[in-house]
Amino acid sequence: MPSLLIALALMVGTADADTTYLYKALFVRAAPGELVSLIELYEERMPVFEAGAGRPFVLRHRQGDQWDVFYLFPMESFERYWSEGQAARRAAAAAGSPRSDHEFERLVLQRVAWREELYVKGPALETVRAALEGGTLFHLEAFIAVPGKRAELLREREMENAYLAAVGRPTNLIFTRAAGAAWDSFTIGVYRDLAHYAEGDAVPAEEADAAARAAGFEAADRIGTYLRTLMSSHHDTIGRIVR
């Protein structure tokens, strides 16, 4: 049974957090030579997206996974997004757009080599916006859990956030699958720059171990090895937050 100390550590950053907000995550790899024109198409379409639940957050790949651009579209909920009012606002914005829905999709398909869509539940929109506006570099990790380990994988992500908070590091935004592609979850960490990202290695070993044990891990150097017992697939990407 977890000790009271561990239980309290697991509550750091999660006790009052609303993680029921719905987003659509879109991972896109452009066809050769089409990245700029693909990005321009989505930029042109922003007024239509904004007429719904809001402008998507945009991340650009720097190194790691195969995708070039990641879009995180606020939806709030399936019911709210497809409500008569929101649908009407999007339709009115699309009517004033340079391209129809059909034309936009046709041009996107001409410029995309691969894409993946995933609907996820995550932190409140204000929380995500504040985090992504607070830095310029992101680290995105996507996971498929070992069968039967999905809940434990999510718990590990929360434990790691407790550890990060204890050592003064930025915690991760956690998103879990609602529908769509195979990923069970992904997390986004936000940093000022690469130097800020690398500062985690400078935490003194004794402090790191104490924080790790308080969060429920055996030790700081067991965080990664424990995580790997829970995932059957893992992709990660570092890149730039686009504003």
C-alpha positions in Angstrom: 0.0 0.0 0.0 1.4 3.4 -0.9 2.6 5.5 2.0 0.9 8.8 2.7 4.0 10.5 1.4 3.7 8.8 -2.0 0.0 9.4 -2.1 0.6 13.1 -1.5 3.3 13.2 -4.2 1.0 11.7 -6.7 -1.5 14.5 -6.1 1.0 17.3 -7.1 -0.4 19.1 -10.0 -3.3 16.7 -10.5 -5.6 17.0 -7.5 -7.6 19.9 -8.8 -6.7 19.5 -12.5 -9.5 19.1 -15.0 -8.3 16.5 -17.6 -11.6 16.0 -19.4 -11.2 18.7 -22.1 -11.3 17.2 -25.7 -8.8 17.9 -28.4 -8.1 16.5 -31.8 -4.4 15.8 -32.3 -3.2 15.8 -35.9 0.3 14.5 -36.8 1.3 15.3 -40.5 4.3 14.5 -42.6 4.4 16.5 -45.8 5.1 15.1 -49.2 8.6 15.9 -50.5 8.9 19.6 -51.3 5.4 20.4 -50.0 6.0 21.3 -46.4 5.8 25.1 -46.8 2.7 25.0 -49.0 1.0 22.6 -46.6 1.7 24.9 -43.6 0.4 27.8 -45.7 -2.9 26.0 -46.4 -3.4 25.4 -42.7 -2.6 29.0 -41.9 -5.1 30.2 -44.5 -7.7 28.0 -42.8 -7.1 29.4 -39.3 -10.3 31.6 -39.4 -12.4 28.5 -39.9 -10.7 26.7 -37.0 -11.0 29.8 -34.8 -14.8 29.9 -35.5 -15.1 26.6 -33.7 -13.5 26.0 -30.3 -10.4 28.0 -31.1 -7.2 28.2 -33.0 -5.1 25.1 -32.9 -1.7 24.9 -31.2 1.1 24.2 -33.7 4.3 22.3 -33.0 7.1 21.9 -35.6 9.4 18.9 -35.6 13.1 19.3 -35.1 14.3 15.8 -34.5 12.7 12.5 -33.5 9.5 11.0 -35.0 8.5 11.0 -38.6 6.0 13.9 -38.6 6.7 17.5 -39.7 3.9 19.4 -38.0 1.6 18.7 -35.1 -1.8 20.5 -34.7 -3.7 20.3 -31.4 -7.3 21.5 -32.1 -9.4 22.5 -29.1 -12.9 20.8 -29.2 -14.1 20.9 -25.5 -16.3 17.9 -26.1 -17.8 15.9 -29.0 -21.3 17.2 -28.1 -20.1 20.9 -27.9 -18.0 20.7 -31.1 -20.9 19.2 -33.2 -23.6 21.4 -31.6 -25.8 23.4 -33.9 -24.2 26.7 -32.9 -20.6 25.7 -33.4 -21.4 23.9 -36.7 -23.1 27.0 -37.9 -20.2 29.3 -36.9 -17.7 27.0 -38.7 -20.0 26.9 -41.8 -20.2 30.7 -41.9 -16.4 31.0 -41.6 -15.9 28.4 -44.3 -18.3 30.3 -46.6 -16.1 33.3 -46.3 -12.9 31.4 -46.8 -10.9 31.4 -50.1 -11.5 27.6 -50.4 -14.5 25.3 -49.7 -14.1 22.4 -47.2 -13.9 20.1 -50.2 -11.2 22.1 -51.9 -9.2 22.5 -48.7 -9.2 18.8 -48.1 -8.3 18.1 -51.7 -5.3 20.4 -51.6 -4.2 19.0 -48.2 -4.3 15.4 -49.6 -2.0 16.5 -52.5 0.6 17.7 -50.0 0.5 15.0 -47.4 2.6 11.9 -47.4 1.3 10.6 -44.1 -1.1 11.7 -41.3 -2.6 10.4 -38.1 -5.5 11.7 -36.2 -6.2 11.1 -32.5 -8.9 12.5 -30.2 -7.7 12.9 -26.7 -8.8 14.1 -23.3 -6.4 16.5 -21.6 -6.0 19.5 -19.3 -8.2 22.5 -19.6 -7.7 24.8 -22.6 -6.4 27.6 -20.3 -3.8 25.2 -18.8 -2.5 24.0 -22.2 -2.4 27.6 -23.6 -0.5 28.9 -20.6 2.0 26.0 -20.8 2.7 26.3 -24.5 3.0 30.1 -24.3 5.5 29.7 -21.6 8.4 28.3 -23.7 9.7 27.8 -27.2 10.8 24.2 -27.1 8.7 21.1 -26.7 9.3 17.4 -26.0 6.4 15.2 -27.1 6.3 11.5 -26.2 3.6 9.2 -27.5 2.9 5.8 -26.0 1.1 2.5 -26.7 0.8 0.6 -23.5 1.4 -3.1 -22.9 -2.0 -4.8 -22.9 -3.5 -4.5 -19.5 -1.1 -1.8 -18.4 -2.8 1.4 -19.7 -4.0 2.6 -16.3 -0.5 1.8 -14.8 1.2 3.7 -17.7 -1.0 6.8 -17.0 -0.2 6.5 -13.3 3.5 6.4 -14.1 3.1 9.6 -16.1 1.5 11.2 -13.1 4.2 9.9 -10.8 6.8 11.4 -13.1 5.1 14.7 -12.9 5.2 14.5 -9.1 8.9 13.8 -9.4 9.5 16.7 -11.8 7.6 19.1 -9.6 9.7 18.0 -6.6 13.0 18.8 -8.3 11.8 22.1 -9.7 11.4 20.9 -13.3 8.5 21.7 -15.7 5.8 19.0 -15.5 4.3 17.4 -18.6 0.8 18.0 -20.1 -0.8 14.6 -20.2 -3.3 13.6 -22.9 -5.2 10.2 -23.1 -6.9 8.6 -26.0 -10.6 9.0 -26.5 -10.8 7.8 -30.1 -8.8 7.5 -33.3 -5.3 6.3 -33.8 -3.6 3.7 -31.8 -1.7 5.8 -29.3 -3.0 5.4 -25.7 -1.5 8.7 -24.5 1.0 11.4 -25.2 2.7 14.0 -23.1 4.1 17.4 -23.9 6.9 19.0 -21.9 7.6 22.7 -22.5 11.0 24.4 -22.1 12.6 27.8 -22.7 15.3 26.2 -25.0 17.6 23.2 -25.3 19.7 24.3 -22.4 16.6 24.4 -20.1 15.6 20.9 -21.4 19.1 19.6 -20.5 19.0 21.1 -16.9 17.3 17.9 -15.6 20.7 16.1 -15.7 22.1 18.6 -13.2 19.8 17.7 -10.3 22.0 16.4 -7.5 21.7 12.6 -7.2 20.6 12.6 -3.6 17.9 15.1 -4.2 16.7 13.2 -7.3 16.6 9.9 -5.5 14.6 11.4 -2.6 12.1 13.0 -5.0 11.8 9.8 -7.0 11.1 7.7 -4.0 8.5 10.2 -2.7 6.8 9.9 -6.1 6.7 6.1 -5.9 9.8 5.1 -7.8 12.6 2.9 -6.5 15.2 5.6 -7.4 15.7 8.3 -10.0 17.6 6.0 -12.3 14.7 3.5 -12.2 12.2 5.9 -13.7 13.0 5.1 -17.3 13.4 1.4 -16.7 10.0 1.2 -15.0 8.4 3.1 -17.8 9.7 0.7 -20.3 8.0 -2.2 -18.6 4.6 -0.5 -19.4 4.9 0.5 -23.0 4.9 -1.6 -26.2 5.7 1.4 -28.4 7.1 4.8 -27.8 8.0 7.7 -30.1 9.3 11.1 -29.1 10.0 14.4 -30.8 11.8 17.6 -29.9 10.9 20.8 -31.8 9.7 24.3 -31.8 6.4 25.8 -30.6 4.9 27.9 -33.4 3.1 31.1 -32.5 
